[in-house]
Amino acid sequence: MSAVSESTYAVLCRPVDVRNVGGALRSVVNHGLAGLRVVGTGPFDEEDIFAYSSGAVVHADFTYFDTLSEAISDCDLVVGTSRRTRDPDAPPQWPASGAADRLTHARRVGLLFGTERTGLTKTEMDRCSAVIWVPTTAKFPSMNLAHAVACLGYELARPASETVGPTVAETSAPRLDGAKKEAFFAHVERMVASVNYPPGRSPDAFVRRLRKILHRANPNQQELSLLGGVFSELGRLGRLAGVASAEPLPDQGSAGPGADQDEGADDGS
């Protein structure tokens, strides 16, 4: 989880439905937020909170406050959530996208959510340095309270783009269609089974793992042909050694053993 999510408290102002409080608690724990603070209502039935949070309440910093001032007294930045844009005196609006970057300088953040029916009041909005909005359709813009907490929790918790794993490499080389990929994997499974590889283990499991690797790598036609040639050579050596009888599949196309010969020649020159 990001440092921003771990320093951010979700603050529910006057929630009335225990189901929403439980759902918000679950999202708080899911996304590693610092805790959930409920202002002006409660305490709700403990068994209901446990049930509607799916037990997440036992992992959460969950506190009731009588007033908003008490709930945000230790927060050096308070941000509201609202779609209302017509008030010229409202705080500046931020889109949900990129919210984590905007909050990185804060030691502790209070993220305010209004009551289910009417949202944050003007007085509550006045306590906010900014307001975050989640994009929704104009024909049905209102969000469920627990869903709104989940959306913002995800946005604060998700890793920055530079920390995400490598994306699929783009290349001008042609990609194989699904049928040719399946033919390649059938060829690989036939070859490894013919030489009893891996020894004492299932060729099916080996090919499934190979699939995962190659799906991540997303090889192009020439790269997959190169690999097809390796497994064809494995089968050939097995036949010469008398431990394999399987021949390469005859219809591998550009991914099969026939296409890899030119690729292999290029590599060896």
VEXKE-153937 format. One record per atom (N, C-alpha, C): residue number from 1; z, x, y. Coordinates in nm, 2 decimals. Layout:
N
     i        w        u        v
   NUM        Z        X        Y
...
***
This chain:
269
     i        w        u        v
     1     0.00     0.08    -0.12
     1     0.00     0.00     0.00
     1     0.00     0.09     0.13
     2    -0.05     0.03     0.23
     2    -0.06     0.11     0.36
     2     0.08     0.11     0.43
     3     0.10     0.21     0.51
     3     0.22     0.23     0.59
     3     0.24     0.11     0.68
     4     0.13     0.05     0.73
     4     0.13    -0.06     0.82
     4     0.19    -0.18     0.75
     5     0.15    -0.21     0.63
     5     0.20    -0.33     0.56
     5     0.35    -0.31     0.53
     6     0.39    -0.19     0.50
     6     0.53    -0.16     0.47
     6     0.62    -0.17     0.59
     7     0.57    -0.17     0.71
     7     0.65    -0.18     0.83
     7     0.63    -0.32     0.90
     8     0.57    -0.41     0.83
     8     0.54    -0.54     0.89
     8     0.61    -0.65     0.82
     9     0.68    -0.73     0.90
     9     0.75    -0.85     0.85
     9     0.67    -0.98     0.88
    10     0.65    -1.06     0.79
    10     0.59    -1.19     0.81
    10     0.70    -1.28     0.86
    11     0.68    -1.35     0.97
    11     0.78    -1.44     1.03
    11     0.73    -1.58     1.04
    12     0.79    -1.67     0.96
    12     0.75    -1.81     0.96
    12     0.83    -1.89     1.06
    13     0.77    -1.95     1.16
    13     0.84    -2.02     1.26
    13     0.84    -2.17     1.22
    14     0.95    -2.22     1.19
    14     0.98    -2.36     1.16
    14     0.90    -2.42     1.05
    15     0.88    -2.35     0.93
    15     0.81    -2.41     0.82
    15     0.88    -2.53     0.76
    16     0.81    -2.62     0.71
    16     0.87    -2.75     0.66
    16     0.85    -2.76     0.51
    17     0.75    -2.70     0.46
    17     0.72    -2.72     0.32
    17     0.76    -2.60     0.23
    18     0.85    -2.62     0.14
    18     0.90    -2.51     0.06
    18     0.79    -2.45    -0.02
    19     0.69    -2.52    -0.06
    19     0.58    -2.46    -0.13
    19     0.51    -2.35    -0.05
    20     0.50    -2.38     0.08
    20     0.43    -2.27     0.16
    20     0.52    -2.15     0.18
    21     0.65    -2.17     0.19
    21     0.74    -2.06     0.20
    21     0.74    -1.98     0.07
    22     0.74    -2.05    -0.05
    22     0.73    -1.97    -0.17
    22     0.60    -1.90    -0.19
    23     0.49    -1.96    -0.15
    23     0.36    -1.90    -0.15
    23     0.35    -1.78    -0.06
    24     0.41    -1.79     0.06
    24     0.41    -1.68     0.15
    24     0.50    -1.56     0.10
    25     0.61    -1.60     0.03
    25     0.69    -1.49    -0.03
    25     0.61    -1.41    -0.13
    26     0.54    -1.49    -0.21
    26     0.46    -1.42    -0.32
    26     0.36    -1.32    -0.25
    27     0.29    -1.37    -0.15
    27     0.19    -1.28    -0.08
    27     0.26    -1.16    -0.02
    28     0.38    -1.18     0.04
    28     0.45    -1.07     0.10
    28     0.48    -0.96     0.00
    29     0.52    -1.00    -0.12
    29     0.55    -0.90    -0.23
    29     0.42    -0.84    -0.28
    30     0.31    -0.93    -0.30
    30     0.19    -0.89    -0.35
    30     0.13    -0.77    -0.27
    31     0.14    -0.79    -0.14
    31     0.07    -0.69    -0.04
    31     0.17    -0.59     0.02
    32     0.29    -0.59    -0.03
    32     0.38    -0.48     0.01
    32     0.43    -0.49     0.15
    33     0.44    -0.61     0.20
    33     0.49    -0.62     0.34
    33     0.65    -0.60     0.33
    34     0.70    -0.57     0.45
    34     0.84    -0.53     0.45
    34     0.93    -0.65     0.41
    35     0.89    -0.77     0.44
    35     0.98    -0.88     0.41
    35     0.93    -1.01     0.47
    36     1.00    -1.12     0.44
    36     0.97    -1.25     0.50
    36     1.09    -1.30     0.58
    37     1.07    -1.35     0.70
    37     1.18    -1.40     0.78
    37     1.14    -1.55     0.82
    38     1.23    -1.64     0.80
    38     1.21    -1.78     0.83
    38     1.30    -1.82     0.94
    39     1.24    -1.88     1.04
    39     1.31    -1.91     1.17
    39     1.32    -2.06     1.19
    40     1.44    -2.11     1.21
    40     1.46    -2.25     1.26
    40     1.46    -2.35     1.15
    41     1.44    -2.32     1.03
    41     1.45    -2.42     0.92
    41     1.52    -2.35     0.80
    42     1.56    -2.43     0.70
    42     1.63    -2.38     0.58
    42     1.78    -2.38     0.60
    43     1.85    -2.33     0.50
    43     1.79    -2.26     0.38
    43     1.73    -2.37     0.28
    44     1.62    -2.33     0.22
    44     1.55    -2.41     0.12
    44     1.62    -2.40    -0.01
    45     1.60    -2.49    -0.10
    45     1.66    -2.48    -0.23
    45     1.62    -2.36    -0.31
    46     1.71    -2.28    -0.36
    46     1.69    -2.15    -0.42
    46     1.60    -2.17    -0.54
    47     1.62    -2.27    -0.62
    47     1.54    -2.29    -0.74
    47     1.39    -2.32    -0.70
    48     1.37    -2.39    -0.59
    48     1.24    -2.42    -0.55
    48     1.17    -2.29    -0.50
    49     1.24    -2.22    -0.42
    49     1.19    -2.09    -0.37
    49     1.15    -2.00    -0.49
    50     1.23    -1.99    -0.58
    50     1.20    -1.91    -0.70
    50     1.08    -1.96    -0.77
    51     1.07    -2.09    -0.79
    51     0.96    -2.15    -0.86
    51     0.83    -2.13    -0.78
    52     0.83    -2.16    -0.66
    52     0.70    -2.16    -0.58
    52     0.66    -2.02    -0.54
    53     0.75    -1.92    -0.55
    53     0.71    -1.78    -0.53
    53     0.68    -1.71    -0.66
    54     0.68    -1.79    -0.77
    54     0.66    -1.73    -0.91
    54     0.76    -1.62    -0.93
    55     0.88    -1.63    -0.88
    55     0.98    -1.52    -0.90
    55     0.97    -1.41    -0.81
    56     0.88    -1.41    -0.72
    56     0.86    -1.29    -0.63
    56     0.98    -1.28    -0.53
    57     1.06    -1.38    -0.51
    57     1.17    -1.38    -0.42
    57     1.27    -1.27    -0.46
    58     1.29    -1.24    -0.59
    58     1.38    -1.14    -0.63
    58     1.34    -1.00    -0.59
    59     1.22    -0.99    -0.55
    59     1.17    -0.85    -0.51
    59     1.15    -0.84    -0.36
    60     1.19    -0.95    -0.29
    60     1.16    -0.96    -0.14
    60     1.28    -0.94    -0.06
    61     1.26    -0.89     0.06
    61     1.36    -0.90     0.17
    61     1.34    -1.03     0.24
    62     1.42    -1.13     0.20
    62     1.40    -1.27     0.25
    62     1.52    -1.31     0.33
    63     1.50    -1.35     0.46
    63     1.61    -1.38     0.54
    63     1.58    -1.50     0.63
    64     1.69    -1.58     0.66
    64     1.68    -1.69     0.75
    64     1.74    -1.65     0.88
    65     1.68    -1.70     0.99
    65     1.73    -1.68     1.13
    65     1.73    -1.81     1.20
    66     1.83    -1.83     1.29
    66     1.84    -1.95     1.37
    66     1.73    -1.95     1.48
    67     1.71    -1.83     1.54
    67     1.62    -1.82     1.66
    67     1.51    -1.72     1.64
    68     1.40    -1.73     1.71
    68     1.30    -1.63     1.70
    68     1.35    -1.50     1.76
    69     1.43    -1.51     1.86
    69     1.48    -1.38     1.93
    69     1.55    -1.30     1.82
    70     1.63    -1.36     1.74
    70     1.71    -1.29     1.64
    70     1.61    -1.23     1.53
    71     1.51    -1.31     1.50
    71     1.42    -1.26     1.39
    71     1.34    -1.14     1.43
    72     1.31    -1.13     1.56
    72     1.22    -1.02     1.60
    72     1.29    -0.92     1.69
    73     1.42    -0.92     1.69
    73     1.50    -0.83     1.77
    73     1.48    -0.68     1.74
    74     1.44    -0.65     1.62
    74     1.42    -0.51     1.58
    74     1.28    -0.47     1.57
    75     1.19    -0.56     1.62
    75     1.04    -0.53     1.61
    75     1.00    -0.48     1.75
    76     0.93    -0.37     1.75
    76     0.87    -0.31     1.87
    76     0.73    -0.36     1.90
    77     0.68    -0.44     1.81
    77     0.55    -0.51     1.84
    77     0.55    -0.64     1.77
    78     0.52    -0.75     1.84
    78     0.51    -0.88     1.79
    78     0.37    -0.94     1.81
    79     0.31    -0.98     1.70
    79     0.17    -1.03     1.70
    79     0.17    -1.17     1.64
    80     0.11    -1.26     1.70
    80     0.10    -1.40     1.65
    80    -0.03    -1.42     1.58
    81    -0.04    -1.54     1.51
    81    -0.16    -1.58     1.44
    81    -0.20    -1.72     1.49
    82    -0.32    -1.73     1.54
    82    -0.37    -1.86     1.60
    82    -0.52    -1.85     1.62
    83    -0.58    -1.97     1.62
    83    -0.72    -1.98     1.65
    83    -0.74    -2.04     1.79
    84    -0.63    -2.08     1.86
    84    -0.64    -2.14     1.99
    84    -0.69    -2.03     2.09
    85    -0.80    -2.07     2.16
    85    -0.86    -1.97     2.25
    85    -0.87    -2.03     2.39
    86    -0.83    -2.15     2.41
    86    -0.86    -2.21     2.54
    86    -0.75    -2.19     2.65
    87    -0.64    -2.13     2.61
    87    -0.54    -2.10     2.71
    87    -0.56    -1.97     2.78
    88    -0.59    -1.97     2.91
    88    -0.63    -1.85     2.98
    88    -0.51    -1.75     2.99
    89    -0.39    -1.80     2.97
    89    -0.27    -1.72     2.97
    89    -0.22    -1.67     2.84
    90    -0.30    -1.70     2.73
    90    -0.26    -1.66     2.60
    90    -0.28    -1.50     2.59
    91    -0.21    -1.44     2.49
    91    -0.23    -1.30     2.47
    91    -0.37    -1.26     2.43
    92    -0.40    -1.14     2.44
    92    -0.54    -1.10     2.39
    92    -0.56    -1.12     2.24
    93    -0.68    -1.16     2.21
    93    -0.71    -1.19     2.07
    93    -0.77    -1.08     1.99
    94    -0.72    -1.06     1.87
    94    -0.78    -0.96     1.78
    94    -0.83    -1.03     1.66
    95    -0.95    -0.98     1.61
    95    -0.99    -1.03     1.48
    95    -0.91    -0.97     1.37
    96    -0.90    -1.04     1.25
    96    -0.82    -0.99     1.14
    96    -0.87    -0.86     1.09
    97    -1.01    -0.85     1.09
    97    -1.07    -0.72     1.05
    97    -1.02    -0.61     1.14
    98    -0.97    -0.50     1.08
    98    -0.93    -0.39     1.16
    98    -0.79    -0.40     1.21
    99    -0.72    -0.50     1.17
    99    -0.58    -0.52     1.23
    99    -0.49    -0.41     1.20
   100    -0.50    -0.35     1.08
   100    -0.42    -0.24     1.04
   100    -0.43    -0.12     1.13
   101    -0.55    -0.09     1.18
   101    -0.57     0.02     1.27
   101    -0.50    -0.01     1.40
   102    -0.50    -0.13     1.44
   102    -0.44    -0.17     1.57
   102    -0.28    -0.16     1.57
   103    -0.23    -0.16     1.45
   103    -0.08    -0.17     1.44
   103    -0.02    -0.03     1.39
   104    -0.10     0.07     1.37
   104    -0.05     0.19     1.32
   104     0.05     0.26     1.40
   105     0.05     0.24     1.54
   105     0.14     0.30     1.63
   105     0.28     0.24     1.63
   106     0.29     0.12     1.57
   106     0.42     0.05     1.58
   106     0.52     0.09     1.47
   107     0.64     0.10     1.51
   107     0.75     0.13     1.41
   107     0.78     0.01     1.32
   108     0.79    -0.11     1.38
   108     0.82    -0.23     1.30
   108     0.74    -0.34     1.37
   109     0.67    -0.42     1.29
   109     0.59    -0.53     1.34
   109     0.64    -0.66     1.29
   110     0.65    -0.76     1.38
   110     0.67    -0.90     1.35
   110     0.54    -0.98     1.36
   111     0.50    -1.03     1.25
   111     0.37    -1.10     1.24
   111     0.40    -1.25     1.23
   112     0.38    -1.33     1.34
   112     0.43    -1.46     1.35
   112     0.33    -1.57     1.30
   113     0.38    -1.66     1.23
   113     0.30    -1.78     1.18
   113     0.37    -1.90     1.22
   114     0.30    -2.00     1.28
   114     0.36    -2.12     1.33
   114     0.38    -2.23     1.22
   115     0.44    -2.33     1.26
   115     0.47    -2.44     1.16
   115     0.33    -2.50     1.11
   116     0.34    -2.57     1.00
   116     0.22    -2.61     0.93
   116     0.13    -2.70     1.01
   117     0.18    -2.80     1.08
   117     0.10    -2.90     1.15
   117     0.04    -2.85     1.28
   118     0.12    -2.78     1.36
   118     0.08    -2.75     1.50
   118     0.07    -2.60     1.53
   119     0.11    -2.52     1.44
   119     0.10    -2.37     1.46
   119     0.21    -2.32     1.56
   120     0.18    -2.21     1.62
   120     0.28    -2.15     1.72
   120     0.28    -2.23     1.85
   121     0.40    -2.25     1.91
   121     0.41    -2.31     2.04
   121     0.38    -2.21     2.15
   122     0.36    -2.26     2.27
   122     0.33    -2.17     2.38
   122     0.45    -2.07     2.40
   123     0.57    -2.12     2.38
   123     0.69    -2.03     2.40
   123     0.68    -1.92     2.30
   124     0.65    -1.96     2.17
   124     0.64    -1.85     2.07
   124     0.53    -1.76     2.09
   125     0.41    -1.81     2.15
   125     0.30    -1.73     2.18
   125     0.34    -1.63     2.29
   126     0.42    -1.67     2.38
   126     0.46    -1.58     2.49
   126     0.54    -1.46     2.44
   127     0.59    -1.47     2.32
   127     0.66    -1.35     2.27
   127     0.57    -1.25     2.21
   128     0.44    -1.28     2.20
   128     0.34    -1.20     2.13
   128     0.27    -1.11     2.22
   129     0.25    -0.99     2.18
   129     0.16    -0.89     2.26
   129     0.01    -0.92     2.23
   130    -0.02    -0.98     2.12
   130    -0.16    -1.01     2.09
   130    -0.15    -1.12     1.98
   131    -0.27    -1.18     1.96
   131    -0.28    -1.29     1.86
   131    -0.40    -1.25     1.77
   132    -0.37    -1.26     1.64
   132    -0.48    -1.23     1.54
   132    -0.53    -1.36     1.49
   133    -0.66    -1.37     1.47
   133    -0.72    -1.49     1.41
   133    -0.80    -1.45     1.29
   134    -0.80    -1.54     1.19
   134    -0.87    -1.53     1.07
   134    -1.00    -1.62     1.08
   135    -1.12    -1.56     1.06
   135    -1.24    -1.65     1.07
   135    -1.24    -1.76     0.97
   136    -1.26    -1.88     1.01
   136    -1.28    -2.00     0.93
   136    -1.40    -2.08     0.99
   137    -1.44    -2.18     0.91
   137    -1.56    -2.26     0.96
   137    -1.51    -2.35     1.06
   138    -1.60    -2.39     1.15
   138    -1.57    -2.48     1.26
   138    -1.55    -2.62     1.21
   139    -1.61    -2.66     1.10
   139    -1.60    -2.79     1.05
   139    -1.46    -2.82     0.99
   140    -1.39    -2.71     0.95
   140    -1.26    -2.72     0.89
   140    -1.18    -2.59     0.91
   141    -1.14    -2.57     1.03
   141    -1.08    -2.44     1.07
   141    -0.94    -2.42     1.03
   142    -0.86    -2.52     1.01
   142    -0.72    -2.51     0.98
   142    -0.69    -2.45     0.84
   143    -0.60    -2.35     0.84
   143    -0.57    -2.28     0.71
   143    -0.43    -2.32     0.66
   144    -0.41    -2.33     0.53
   144    -0.28    -2.34     0.47
   144    -0.19    -2.22     0.52
   145    -0.07    -2.25     0.54
   145     0.02    -2.14     0.59
   145     0.03    -2.03     0.49
   146     0.06    -2.06     0.37
   146     0.07    -1.95     0.27
   146    -0.06    -1.87     0.25
   147    -0.17    -1.94     0.26
   147    -0.30    -1.87     0.25
   147    -0.32    -1.78     0.37
   148    -0.28    -1.82     0.49
   148    -0.29    -1.74     0.61
   148    -0.21    -1.61     0.59
   149    -0.09    -1.62     0.54
   149    -0.01    -1.50     0.51
   149    -0.08    -1.41     0.41
   150    -0.14    -1.47     0.31
   150    -0.21    -1.39     0.21
   150    -0.33    -1.31     0.27
   151    -0.40    -1.38     0.36
   151    -0.52    -1.32     0.42
   151    -0.48    -1.20     0.51
   152    -0.38    -1.22     0.59
   152    -0.33    -1.11     0.68
   152    -0.26    -1.00     0.60
   153    -0.19    -1.04     0.49
   153    -0.12    -0.94     0.41
   153    -0.23    -0.85     0.34
   154    -0.33    -0.91     0.30
   154    -0.44    -0.83     0.24
   154    -0.50    -0.73     0.34
   155    -0.53    -0.79     0.46
   155    -0.59    -0.71     0.56
   155    -0.51    -0.59     0.60
   156    -0.38    -0.60     0.60
   156    -0.29    -0.49     0.64
   156    -0.27    -0.40     0.52
   157    -0.28    -0.45     0.40
   157    -0.25    -0.36     0.28
   157    -0.37    -0.28     0.23
   158    -0.49    -0.33     0.26
   158    -0.61    -0.27     0.20
   158    -0.63    -0.13     0.25
   159    -0.68    -0.04     0.17
   159    -0.70     0.10     0.21
   159    -0.80     0.11     0.31
   160    -0.79     0.22     0.40
   160    -0.89     0.24     0.49
   160    -1.02     0.29     0.42
   161    -1.13     0.27     0.49
   161    -1.26     0.29     0.42
   161    -1.27     0.43     0.37
   162    -1.21     0.53     0.44
   162    -1.23     0.67     0.39
   162    -1.15     0.70     0.27
   163    -1.06     0.61     0.23
   163    -0.98     0.64     0.11
   163    -1.03     0.56    -0.01
   164    -1.13     0.48     0.01
   164    -1.19     0.41    -0.10
   164    -1.27     0.50    -0.19
   165    -1.28     0.47    -0.32
   165    -1.35     0.56    -0.41
   165    -1.50     0.56    -0.37
   166    -1.57     0.65    -0.43
   166    -1.71     0.67    -0.39
   166    -1.79     0.54    -0.42
   167    -1.89     0.52    -0.33
   167    -1.97     0.40    -0.35
   167    -2.09     0.44    -0.44
   168    -2.17     0.34    -0.48
   168    -2.28     0.37    -0.56
   168    -2.38     0.45    -0.48
   169    -2.43     0.56    -0.54
   169    -2.52     0.65    -0.46
   169    -2.65     0.58    -0.44
   170    -2.71     0.59    -0.32
   170    -2.84     0.54    -0.30
   170    -2.94     0.65    -0.32
   171    -3.05     0.61    -0.38
   171    -3.16     0.71    -0.40
   171    -3.29     0.63    -0.41
   172    -3.40     0.71    -0.38
   172    -3.53     0.65    -0.38
   172    -3.58     0.64    -0.53
   173    -3.52     0.70    -0.62
   173    -3.56     0.70    -0.76
   173    -3.55     0.56    -0.82
   174    -3.64     0.51    -0.90
   174    -3.64     0.38    -0.95
   174    -3.52     0.35    -1.04
   175    -3.47     0.23    -1.04
   175    -3.36     0.19    -1.13
   175    -3.42     0.12    -1.25
   176    -3.35     0.12    -1.36
   176    -3.39     0.05    -1.48
   176    -3.34    -0.09    -1.47
   177    -3.42    -0.18    -1.53
   177    -3.38    -0.32    -1.54
   177    -3.28    -0.34    -1.66
   178    -3.22    -0.45    -1.67
   178    -3.12    -0.48    -1.76
   178    -3.17    -0.46    -1.91
   179    -3.29    -0.50    -1.94
   179    -3.34    -0.49    -2.08
   179    -3.35    -0.34    -2.12
   180    -3.40    -0.26    -2.03
   180    -3.41    -0.12    -2.06
   180    -3.28    -0.05    -2.07
   181    -3.18    -0.09    -1.99
   181    -3.05    -0.03    -2.00
   181    -2.99    -0.07    -2.14
   182    -3.01    -0.19    -2.18
   182    -2.95    -0.24    -2.31
   182    -3.02    -0.16    -2.42
   183    -3.15    -0.14    -2.41
   183    -3.22    -0.06    -2.51
   183    -3.17     0.08    -2.52
   184    -3.13     0.14    -2.40
   184    -3.07     0.27    -2.40
   184    -2.94     0.28    -2.47
   185    -2.86     0.18    -2.45
   185    -2.73     0.18    -2.51
   185    -2.74     0.15    -2.66
   186    -2.84     0.07    -2.70
   186    -2.86     0.04    -2.84
   186    -2.90     0.17    -2.91
   187    -2.99     0.25    -2.84
   187    -3.03     0.38    -2.89
   187    -2.91     0.48    -2.91
   188    -2.83     0.48    -2.81
   188    -2.71     0.57    -2.81
   188    -2.62     0.53    -2.93
   189    -2.59     0.40    -2.94
   189    -2.50     0.36    -3.05
   189    -2.56     0.39    -3.18
   190    -2.69     0.37    -3.20
   190    -2.76     0.41    -3.33
   190    -2.75     0.55    -3.36
   191    -2.77     0.64    -3.26
   191    -2.76     0.78    -3.28
   191    -2.62     0.83    -3.31
   192    -2.52     0.78    -3.24
   192    -2.38     0.83    -3.27
   192    -2.33     0.78    -3.40
   193    -2.37     0.66    -3.43
   193    -2.33     0.60    -3.56
   193    -2.40     0.68    -3.68
   194    -2.52     0.73    -3.66
   194    -2.59     0.80    -3.76
   194    -2.53     0.93    -3.80
   195    -2.46     0.99    -3.70
   195    -2.39     1.12    -3.72
   195    -2.24     1.11    -3.73
   196    -2.19     0.98    -3.74
   196    -2.05     0.95    -3.75
   196    -1.97     1.02    -3.64
   197    -2.02     0.99    -3.52
   197    -1.95     1.04    -3.40
   197    -1.90     0.92    -3.31
   198    -1.78     0.93    -3.26
   198    -1.68     1.04    -3.28
   198    -1.62     1.03    -3.42
   199    -1.58     1.14    -3.48
   199    -1.53     1.14    -3.62
   199    -1.41     1.05    -3.64
   200    -1.42     0.96    -3.73
   200    -1.31     0.87    -3.76
   200    -1.29     0.76    -3.66
   201    -1.37     0.75    -3.56
   201    -1.35     0.65    -3.46
   201    -1.48     0.56    -3.45
   202    -1.46     0.45    -3.38
   202    -1.57     0.35    -3.37
   202    -1.68     0.39    -3.27
   203    -1.80     0.39    -3.31
   203    -1.91     0.41    -3.22
   203    -1.92     0.31    -3.11
   204    -1.88     0.18    -3.15
   204    -1.88     0.07    -3.05
   204    -1.79     0.11    -2.93
   205    -1.67     0.16    -2.96
   205    -1.57     0.19    -2.86
   205    -1.63     0.30    -2.77
   206    -1.69     0.40    -2.83
   206    -1.75     0.51    -2.76
   206    -1.85     0.46    -2.66
   207    -1.94     0.38    -2.71
   207    -2.05     0.33    -2.62
   207    -1.99     0.24    -2.51
   208    -1.89     0.16    -2.54
   208    -1.83     0.08    -2.43
   208    -1.77     0.17    -2.32
   209    -1.71     0.28    -2.36
   209    -1.66     0.37    -2.26
   209    -1.77     0.44    -2.18
   210    -1.88     0.47    -2.25
   210    -1.99     0.53    -2.19
   210    -2.05     0.43    -2.09
   211    -2.06     0.30    -2.13
   211    -2.11     0.20    -2.03
   211    -2.03     0.20    -1.90
   212    -1.89     0.21    -1.91
   212    -1.81     0.21    -1.79
   212    -1.85     0.33    -1.70
   213    -1.86     0.44    -1.76
   213    -1.89     0.56    -1.68
   213    -2.03     0.55    -1.61
   214    -2.13     0.50    -1.69
   214    -2.26     0.49    -1.63
   214    -2.27     0.37    -1.53
   215    -2.20     0.27    -1.55
   215    -2.20     0.16    -1.45
   215    -2.15     0.21    -1.32
   216    -2.04     0.30    -1.32
   216    -1.99     0.36    -1.20
   216    -2.09     0.45    -1.14
   217    -2.16     0.53    -1.22
   217    -2.25     0.63    -1.17
   217    -2.38     0.57    -1.13
   218    -2.42     0.45    -1.19
   218    -2.55     0.38    -1.16
   218    -2.66     0.48    -1.16
   219    -2.69     0.54    -1.27
   219    -2.80     0.64    -1.28
   219    -2.93     0.58    -1.26
   220    -3.03     0.66    -1.21
   220    -3.16     0.61    -1.20
   220    -3.24     0.64    -1.33
   221    -3.37     0.60    -1.32
   221    -3.45     0.61    -1.44
   221    -3.46     0.75    -1.50
   222    -3.48     0.85    -1.42
   222    -3.49     0.99    -1.47
   222    -3.35     1.04    -1.53
   223    -3.24     1.00    -1.46
   223    -3.11     1.04    -1.51
   223    -3.08     0.98    -1.64
   224    -3.11     0.85    -1.66
   224    -3.08     0.79    -1.79
   224    -3.17     0.84    -1.90
   225    -3.30     0.87    -1.86
   225    -3.39     0.93    -1.96
   225    -3.33     1.07    -2.01
   226    -3.28     1.15    -1.91
   226    -3.22     1.27    -1.95
   226    -3.11     1.25    -2.05
   227    -3.02     1.16    -2.03
   227    -2.91     1.13    -2.13
   227    -2.97     1.08    -2.26
   228    -3.07     0.99    -2.25
   228    -3.14     0.95    -2.37
   228    -3.19     1.06    -2.46
   229    -3.24     1.16    -2.39
   229    -3.29     1.28    -2.46
   229    -3.18     1.36    -2.53
   230    -3.06     1.36    -2.47
   230    -2.95     1.43    -2.53
   230    -2.91     1.36    -2.66
   231    -2.90     1.23    -2.66
   231    -2.86     1.16    -2.78
   231    -2.98     1.16    -2.88
   232    -3.10     1.17    -2.84
   232    -3.21     1.18    -2.94
   232    -3.20     1.32    -3.01
   233    -3.17     1.42    -2.93
   233    -3.15     1.55    -2.99
   233    -3.04     1.56    -3.08
   234    -2.93     1.48    -3.05
   234    -2.81     1.47    -3.14
   234    -2.86     1.41    -3.28
   235    -2.94     1.31    -3.27
   235    -2.99     1.25    -3.39
   235    -3.08     1.34    -3.47
   236    -3.17     1.41    -3.40
   236    -3.26     1.50    -3.46
   236    -3.19     1.62    -3.54
   237    -3.09     1.67    -3.47
   237    -3.01     1.78    -3.53
   237    -2.93     1.73    -3.65
   238    -2.89     1.60    -3.64
   238    -2.82     1.54    -3.76
   238    -2.91     1.52    -3.88
   239    -3.03     1.48    -3.85
   239    -3.13     1.47    -3.96
   239    -3.16     1.60    -4.02
   240    -3.18     1.71    -3.94
   240    -3.20     1.84    -4.00
   240    -3.09     1.89    -4.08
   241    -2.97     1.85    -4.04
   241    -2.85     1.90    -4.11
   241    -2.82     1.81    -4.23
   242    -2.90     1.70    -4.25
   242    -2.88     1.61    -4.36
   242    -2.76     1.52    -4.34
   243    -2.71     1.50    -4.22
   243    -2.60     1.41    -4.20
   243    -2.64     1.28    -4.13
   244    -2.76     1.27    -4.10
   244    -2.81     1.15    -4.03
   244    -2.94     1.11    -4.08
   245    -2.97     0.98    -4.07
   245    -3.10     0.93    -4.12
   245    -3.17     0.84    -4.01
   246    -3.09     0.81    -3.91
   246    -3.15     0.72    -3.81
   246    -3.26     0.79    -3.72
   247    -3.37     0.71    -3.70
   247    -3.47     0.76    -3.61
   247    -3.45     0.70    -3.48
   248    -3.50     0.76    -3.37
   248    -3.49     0.70    -3.24
   248    -3.56     0.56    -3.24
   249    -3.51     0.47    -3.16
   249    -3.58     0.34    -3.15
   249    -3.72     0.36    -3.09
   250    -3.82     0.29    -3.14
   250    -3.95     0.31    -3.10
   250    -3.99     0.26    -2.96
   251    -3.91     0.17    -2.90
   251    -3.95     0.10    -2.78
   251    -3.85     0.13    -2.66
   252    -3.81     0.25    -2.64
   252    -3.71     0.28    -2.54
   252    -3.77     0.28    -2.40
   253    -3.91     0.29    -2.39
   253    -3.96     0.29    -2.25
   253    -3.92     0.41    -2.18
   254    -3.91     0.40    -2.05
   254    -3.88     0.51    -1.96
   254    -3.74     0.57    -1.98
   255    -3.65     0.49    -2.05
   255    -3.51     0.54    -2.07
   255    -3.49     0.60    -2.20
   256    -3.59     0.60    -2.29
   256    -3.57     0.64    -2.42
   256    -3.61     0.78    -2.45
   257    -3.61     0.82    -2.58
   257    -3.63     0.96    -2.61
   257    -3.77     1.01    -2.58
   258    -3.87     0.93    -2.57
   258    -4.00     0.98    -2.53
   258    -4.01     1.02    -2.39
   259    -3.94     0.95    -2.30
   259    -3.95     0.98    -2.16
   259    -3.87     1.10    -2.12
   260    -3.77     1.14    -2.20
   260    -3.69     1.25    -2.16
   260    -3.75     1.38    -2.18
   261    -3.86     1.39    -2.26
   261    -3.92     1.52    -2.29
   261    -3.97     1.59    -2.16
   262    -4.04     1.52    -2.07
   262    -4.08     1.58    -1.95
   262    -3.96     1.62    -1.86
   263    -3.86     1.53    -1.86
   263    -3.74     1.56    -1.79
   263    -3.68     1.69    -1.84
   264    -3.67     1.70    -1.97
   264    -3.61     1.82    -2.03
   264    -3.69     1.95    -2.00
   265    -3.82     1.94    -2.00
   265    -3.91     2.05    -1.97
   265    -3.89     2.09    -1.83
   266    -3.88     2.00    -1.74
   266    -3.86     2.03    -1.60
   266    -3.73     2.11    -1.58
   267    -3.62     2.07    -1.65
   267    -3.49     2.13    -1.64
   267    -3.50     2.27    -1.70
   268    -3.58     2.30    -1.80
   268    -3.58     2.43    -1.86
   268    -3.67     2.53    -1.79
   269    -3.76     2.48    -1.71
   269    -3.86     2.57    -1.65
   269    -3.80     2.66    -1.54
***
